Amino acid sequence: MTDEQRSAADTLTDQVNEIVDRAESAPTSADAHPAREPLDREQREVKDSVLRMGIMVEEAIRAAIKALSDHDADAALAVIAGDGRINEAQRHASSLIARTIATQGPVARDLRFLLSLDHVTYELERIGDHAASVAKQARKLAPDPPLKAYMDLPEMGELAANLVHGILRALVDIDQVEARAVAARDDEIDDLYHKTFAEVVDLMRADPDNVERGTRILFAAHYIERIGDRVTNIAEDVVFLASGEVEDLNP
């Protein structure tokens, strides 16, 4: 492991610990209702597993974009291979949720909480797939010179990773105000996507030699744009958890 990789791993660990610590310090009703202690404990375990999965997804996005910018095919391949860890994290979280529902018999708000988190794991797994798809394009682009510094892809990727981080914090606090703010920033990704699309099409029209690279850039931009949409879906889950209302945040 290089110094840079070790530093990135340490940073990721710090982020995991920070978010999980906040989740564990959130108030529960266990003190007021001792009979709920097993259910509260298992719900905390579920929430922690979902948050850890989310941090893995955030890191995958950042790593995919870095592999693209650095023309690093090996780093891109590592992101692709790492998608299996995200898939396993989803299976683990879903298993915990199923166990809790089967053994604790949650109803009302508790059942809503568990089912919402199950949907969050689905969205996170799909975001992980999109990050791996960006890495696949990065791997193909690595041997060739960049086409106009890959347009706005690096900025799009950084914004997408920041939105994942933001929605995880909103999930920790079940903060619908913050969730709405995160979802609203999806428009920024959409704007960059449309800008990138127009620029790449112009370059492809101007020179046939740009077609292959341009096509791969468009694919990567599409995957990042989809990440923004899925973050919005998670934001809707947070709003549902907080209010019990189903709301479309990206009409």
C-alpha positions as CSV (number, residue, x, y, z in Angstrom):
1,M,0.0,0.0,0.0
2,T,1.4,3.4,-1.0
3,D,1.5,6.3,1.4
4,E,-1.3,8.0,-0.6
5,Q,-3.5,4.8,-0.4
6,R,-2.8,4.5,3.3
7,S,-3.7,8.1,3.9
8,A,-7.0,7.6,1.9
9,A,-7.8,4.5,3.9
10,D,-7.1,6.4,7.2
11,T,-9.4,9.2,6.0
12,L,-12.1,6.7,5.1
13,T,-11.9,5.0,8.5
14,D,-12.2,8.4,10.2
15,Q,-15.3,9.2,8.2
16,V,-16.9,5.9,9.0
17,N,-16.2,6.3,12.7
18,E,-17.5,9.9,12.7
19,I,-20.8,9.0,11.1
20,V,-21.3,5.9,13.1
21,D,-20.5,7.7,16.3
22,R,-23.2,10.3,15.5
23,A,-25.6,7.5,14.7
24,E,-25.0,5.7,18.0
25,S,-25.3,8.9,20.0
26,A,-28.7,9.7,18.5
27,P,-31.5,9.5,21.1
28,T,-33.6,6.3,21.3
29,S,-36.5,5.3,23.3
30,A,-34.8,2.4,25.0
31,D,-34.4,4.2,28.3
32,A,-38.1,5.0,28.5
33,H,-39.2,1.6,27.4
34,P,-36.7,-1.1,28.5
35,A,-38.8,-3.8,26.6
36,R,-37.7,-2.1,23.4
37,E,-34.0,-2.5,24.1
38,P,-33.5,-5.5,21.8
39,L,-35.4,-3.8,18.9
40,D,-33.5,-0.5,19.4
41,R,-30.2,-2.4,19.6
42,E,-30.9,-4.2,16.3
43,Q,-32.1,-1.1,14.6
44,R,-28.8,0.6,15.5
45,E,-26.9,-2.3,14.1
46,V,-28.9,-2.0,10.9
47,K,-28.3,1.7,10.7
48,D,-24.6,1.3,11.3
49,S,-24.3,-1.3,8.5
50,V,-26.1,1.0,6.1
51,L,-23.9,3.9,6.9
52,R,-20.8,1.9,6.5
53,M,-22.0,0.8,3.1
54,G,-22.7,4.4,2.2
55,I,-19.1,5.4,3.0
56,M,-17.8,2.5,0.8
57,V,-20.0,3.9,-2.0
58,E,-18.7,7.4,-1.5
59,E,-15.2,6.2,-1.6
60,A,-15.8,4.2,-4.8
61,I,-17.1,7.3,-6.6
62,R,-14.0,9.3,-5.6
63,A,-11.7,6.5,-6.5
64,A,-13.3,6.1,-9.9
65,I,-13.0,9.8,-10.7
66,K,-9.3,9.8,-9.5
67,A,-8.6,6.8,-11.7
68,L,-10.1,8.7,-14.7
69,S,-8.1,11.9,-14.0
70,D,-4.8,10.0,-13.4
71,H,-5.2,7.7,-16.4
72,D,-4.7,4.9,-13.9
73,A,-6.1,1.6,-15.4
74,D,-5.0,-0.4,-12.3
75,A,-6.8,1.9,-9.9
76,A,-9.9,1.8,-12.1
77,L,-9.8,-2.0,-12.0
78,A,-9.6,-1.9,-8.2
79,V,-12.8,0.1,-8.1
80,I,-14.5,-2.5,-10.4
81,A,-13.3,-5.3,-8.3
82,G,-14.3,-3.5,-5.1
83,D,-18.0,-3.4,-6.2
84,G,-18.3,-6.9,-4.9
85,R,-17.6,-5.6,-1.4
86,I,-20.5,-3.1,-1.7
87,N,-22.8,-5.9,-3.0
88,E,-21.9,-8.0,0.0
89,A,-22.5,-5.1,2.3
90,Q,-26.0,-4.8,0.9
91,R,-26.7,-8.5,1.4
92,H,-25.5,-8.2,5.0
93,A,-27.7,-5.1,5.7
94,S,-30.7,-6.7,4.1
95,S,-30.1,-9.9,6.2
96,L,-30.0,-7.8,9.4
97,I,-33.2,-6.1,8.4
98,A,-35.0,-9.3,7.6
99,R,-33.8,-10.9,10.9
100,T,-35.0,-7.9,12.9
101,I,-38.4,-7.9,11.3
102,A,-38.7,-11.7,11.8
103,T,-37.6,-11.8,15.4
104,Q,-38.7,-8.4,16.9
105,G,-42.1,-8.0,15.1
106,P,-41.8,-4.2,14.6
107,V,-44.9,-2.2,13.7
108,A,-45.7,1.3,12.7
109,R,-42.8,3.7,12.9
110,D,-40.2,0.9,13.5
111,L,-41.3,-1.1,10.5
112,R,-41.3,2.1,8.4
113,F,-37.7,2.7,9.6
114,L,-36.5,-0.8,8.6
115,L,-38.2,-0.9,5.3
116,S,-37.0,2.5,4.4
117,L,-33.4,1.5,5.2
118,D,-33.8,-1.6,3.1
119,H,-34.7,0.6,0.2
120,V,-31.7,2.9,1.0
121,T,-29.4,-0.2,0.7
122,Y,-30.8,-0.9,-2.8
123,E,-30.1,2.7,-3.9
124,L,-26.6,2.6,-2.5
125,E,-25.9,-0.7,-4.2
126,R,-27.0,0.9,-7.5
127,I,-24.8,3.9,-6.9
128,G,-21.9,1.5,-6.3
129,D,-22.7,-0.1,-9.7
130,H,-22.6,3.4,-11.3
131,A,-19.3,4.1,-9.8
132,A,-17.9,0.8,-11.1
133,S,-19.3,1.7,-14.5
134,V,-17.5,5.0,-14.4
135,A,-14.3,3.1,-13.5
136,K,-14.8,0.8,-16.5
137,Q,-14.9,3.8,-18.8
138,A,-11.8,5.2,-17.0
139,R,-10.0,2.0,-17.6
140,K,-10.7,2.2,-21.4
141,L,-9.8,5.8,-21.6
142,A,-6.5,5.5,-19.6
143,P,-4.1,4.7,-22.5
144,D,-5.3,7.7,-24.6
145,P,-4.7,11.5,-24.1
146,P,-7.7,13.2,-22.4
147,L,-10.3,14.8,-24.5
148,K,-10.4,18.4,-23.3
149,A,-9.5,17.3,-19.7
150,Y,-12.7,15.2,-19.7
151,M,-14.9,18.2,-19.7
152,D,-16.7,18.6,-16.3
153,L,-16.5,14.9,-15.3
154,P,-14.1,15.4,-12.4
155,E,-16.3,18.2,-11.0
156,M,-19.4,16.1,-11.5
157,G,-17.8,13.1,-9.7
158,E,-16.7,15.2,-6.8
159,L,-20.2,16.7,-6.5
160,A,-21.8,13.3,-6.6
161,A,-19.5,12.0,-3.8
162,N,-20.3,15.1,-1.7
163,L,-24.0,14.5,-2.2
164,V,-23.7,10.9,-1.0
165,H,-21.8,12.2,2.0
166,G,-24.5,14.8,2.7
167,I,-27.4,12.4,2.4
168,L,-25.7,10.0,4.9
169,R,-25.5,12.8,7.4
170,A,-29.2,13.6,6.8
171,L,-30.0,9.9,7.3
172,V,-28.1,9.8,10.6
173,D,-30.2,12.6,12.0
174,I,-33.4,11.8,10.0
175,D,-33.1,15.4,9.0
176,Q,-35.6,16.2,6.2
177,V,-34.5,19.8,5.8
178,E,-30.9,18.6,5.1
179,A,-32.3,15.8,2.8
180,R,-34.2,18.4,0.8
181,A,-31.1,20.6,0.5
182,V,-29.0,17.6,-0.8
183,A,-31.7,16.6,-3.3
184,A,-31.9,20.2,-4.6
185,R,-28.2,20.0,-5.5
186,D,-28.9,17.2,-8.0
187,D,-29.8,20.1,-10.4
188,E,-26.1,21.1,-10.4
189,I,-25.1,17.6,-11.6
190,D,-27.8,17.8,-14.3
191,D,-26.5,21.2,-15.5
192,L,-22.9,19.8,-15.7
193,Y,-24.2,16.7,-17.5
194,H,-26.0,18.8,-20.2
195,K,-23.0,21.0,-20.6
196,T,-20.7,18.1,-21.0
197,F,-23.0,16.4,-23.4
198,A,-23.2,19.4,-25.7
199,E,-19.4,20.0,-25.6
200,V,-18.6,16.3,-26.4
201,V,-21.1,16.2,-29.2
202,D,-19.4,19.3,-30.7
203,L,-16.0,17.7,-30.5
204,M,-17.2,14.5,-32.0
205,R,-18.7,16.4,-34.9
206,A,-15.5,18.3,-35.4
207,D,-13.2,15.3,-35.6
208,P,-14.1,11.7,-36.1
209,D,-11.0,10.7,-34.1
210,N,-12.8,12.0,-31.0
211,V,-15.8,9.7,-31.4
212,E,-14.6,6.8,-29.3
213,R,-13.2,8.8,-26.4
214,G,-16.3,11.1,-26.6
215,T,-18.6,8.2,-26.4
216,R,-16.9,6.8,-23.3
217,I,-17.0,10.3,-21.7
218,L,-20.7,10.5,-22.4
219,F,-21.3,7.1,-20.8
220,A,-19.3,8.1,-17.7
221,A,-21.2,11.4,-17.5
222,H,-24.5,9.5,-17.7
223,Y,-23.6,7.2,-14.8
224,I,-22.6,10.1,-12.6
225,E,-25.9,11.9,-13.5
226,R,-27.7,8.7,-12.4
227,I,-25.9,8.8,-9.1
228,G,-27.5,12.2,-8.4
229,D,-30.9,10.8,-9.2
230,R,-30.4,7.9,-6.7
231,V,-29.2,10.3,-4.0
232,T,-32.5,12.1,-4.5
233,N,-34.3,8.8,-4.0
234,I,-32.5,8.4,-0.7
235,A,-33.5,11.9,0.3
236,E,-37.1,11.0,-0.3
237,D,-36.6,8.0,2.0
238,V,-35.3,10.4,4.7
239,V,-38.3,12.7,4.2
240,F,-40.6,9.7,4.6
241,L,-38.8,8.6,7.7
242,A,-39.1,12.1,9.2
243,S,-42.7,12.9,8.2
244,G,-44.4,9.7,7.1
245,E,-45.2,11.5,3.8
246,V,-44.2,10.2,0.4
247,E,-42.9,13.1,-1.7
248,D,-41.3,13.4,-5.1
249,L,-38.2,15.7,-4.6
250,N,-37.3,15.6,-8.3
251,P,-40.6,16.2,-10.3
